[in-house]
Amino acid sequence: MRTVISATVIAAVVACGCDGRDSRDGLLRDADGKTYVLRDMLDGRRWMTDNLNLARPDSYCYGDSPSECSRFGRLYTWASAAEACRLLGLALAVRCINES
């Protein structure tokens, strides 16, 4: 059974955060031409608030349906999520639910 990280639960468990690169207008564009919104948070960090939908090896659409990827983003293994964030110039950040 492979472990996957759903881009739809990114806010609760896994998120892509900027590593200080300048992104004009709070938008980030991937190699496929998709655009993602970046927001400045109260903690002073900038976070991507859209579901990640960058096609990578070991990523797929729920139910193998492209419309699910368009709506909710892709499902990733840990390694493919880290690689997708790296390609966007982002860091993969994990926050445990038990953190205060």
Residue, then its C-alpha position, 0 to 999 in steps of 0.5 A: m500500500r503506498t502512502v499518499i499525501s492529498a493536496t486537498v488536505i494541504a492546509a491541515v497537514v502539509a503545505c508548500g511555503c515560500d523560501g523567500r523567493d520574490s513572487r510578483d502579485g502573490l502568484l506562482r506559475d508552474a511549468d504546466g502554466k497553472t497559477y497558484v495564489l500566495r498569501d502573506m500570513l500573520d506569522g510573516r511567512r508566505w504560503m501557497t493556498d491553492n491545491l497543488n496540481l503539478a504532474r509528477p511521477d508517482s502523482y495521480c488524480y483521484g479515481d484516475s479522473p482528470s476532472e478530479c485533478s482540476r477540481f482538487g489537485r493531485l495526490y502525491t507520494w511524499a517524494s513526489a510532493a517534495e519534488a513538486c514543491r522544489l520545482l516551484g521554488l517552495a519548501l515542503a512544510v509539515r505541521c503536526i496536528n498535535e502542535s500548539 
